[in-house]
């Protein structure tokens, strides 16, 4: 049994004390034996199967990671990332319309500012690794972030906010808590999984299961509450949820070791080991925060926002090719460009779908219970179906085929929006709620999974050994910044198209905008698939050394293990699923 840690003076783990996990007696640590039905199983065995399988699963999880770590991960991924992040995304529309009384472009600008912390995860990782705050690399940062996030929710709930830029700043802090806590908890459970490689599927299932449960809980109450009350009241619910992560973290359930005396300062050796990666993370964070500052200062000057965002995208893309291994840079650039080319015009679309009769005569006029709750519940199930279909039928495909096929399916899914905006479904006698529920609401989540999974798996194969977490945070941040750039361009395009989402409304060019931004421009990524994406199958491996990352060399050593193709792909999918999904409209 390995030596662990126990709660120290300030409630965090210190060396040489009580184990933070307690293996269950009768089962060897790291053993992964799933429950199966006995031979000749009867009706009672089948009826008891769900309970026995769940109990077996939790026994295996607790034997490997312990009840304390289970509580830490449960709070993080059910409450903080599951409920809180979903609430922020779902409540934004009703908060903009009913509380702030702003139009679609202002609402989308607010959302772009609020999502900025997801683009600076690389810098958060570098800082936390290099400098132990109050002696801890993870716990102290989580507690500080949670304090800021809780304060932000209190401000949003208690203070009548009438300015979108101020609301955006508070939501920025709320997202900072979620992004920081998520990244640092990822780092800890990835560390434990590396120590116990046989437990990968157990941890993946627990994290994603908690996240899905939390997302579903958020969807169930946000819509009805937004319809019945001022959406501002929802932030009162968020405040204790944001503070919840402080309790297990302060009690040492994350098992974050305190650094030895004499090593409390900055770890310059770590920063000097990979100077280009460190510089890239810090520059990207500076650029992303600069984008948020430009949005706040020039809140209604959407052309300047778009110019800055595009210029920043060009700068980061050039630096990626200069400082990252060539194959990694090419794949990352493709996924970044794919995010940018699917121009986000959600501000205009959301307002059109939920506009009343005075704004869009004869329009869908969806209430928030339908638009936020019912569609989210259906989308959750179709998203899971997308994962199952991907692993069952597409996990052995060529990467290039996967990317261009999912792009085409994404374009087809966007066609449902155009049909509704043109009112063709009504002409065919199909109601808006029926058509939307069995159209975009069902297709989009599955398409989001189809487009996200190959990118995550490819990234998992390309990250250099020994620097997986930092590289993942960097690449995820870069691609999330692609979503920010897409949103900035979409805000300017919405304004240029003359769309007005408040009375007197004007959505005359919305269908054209959807056709260009969601159908035509994404197709430009198809030919780039054959230039930037390697001609490899999902079962092939890409290996790179640490020296290549530090020196920016351009070539990878490649290897293919034909005997263990299926196991390798399964492991890559599990590794990919551990990391942050991209924050794009379709992915959400």
Secondary structure, 3 states (H helix, E strand, C coil): CCCEEEECCCCCEEEEECCCCCCCCCCCCCCCCCCCCCCCCCHHHHHHHHHHHHHHHHHHHHHHHHHHHHHHHHHHHHHHHHHHHHHHHHHHHHHHHHHHCCCHHHHHHHHHHHHHHHHCHHHHHHHHHHECECCECCHHHHHHHHHHHHHHHHHHHHCCCCCHHHHHHHHHHHHHHHHHHHHHHHHHHHHHHHHCHHHHHHHHHHHHHHHHHHHHHHHHHHHHHHHHCCHHHHHHHHHHHHHHHHHHHHCCCCCCCCCCCCCCCECHHHHHHCHHHHHHHHHHHHHHHHHHHHHHHCCCCHHHHHHHHHHHHHHHHHHHHHHCCHHHHHHHHHHHHHHHHCCCCHHHHHHHHHCCCCCCCCCCCCCHHHHHHHHHHHHHHHHHHHHHHHHHHHCCCEHHHHHHHHHHHHHHHHHHHHHHHCCHHHHCCCCHHHHHHCCHHHHHHHHHHHHHHHHHHHHHHHCCCCCHHHHHHHHHHHHHHHHHHHHHHHHHHHHHCCCECCCCCECCCHHHHHHHHHHHHHHHHHHHHHHHCCCCECCCEEECCHHHHHHCCCCCEEECCCCCHHHHHHHHHHHHHCCCCCCCCCCC
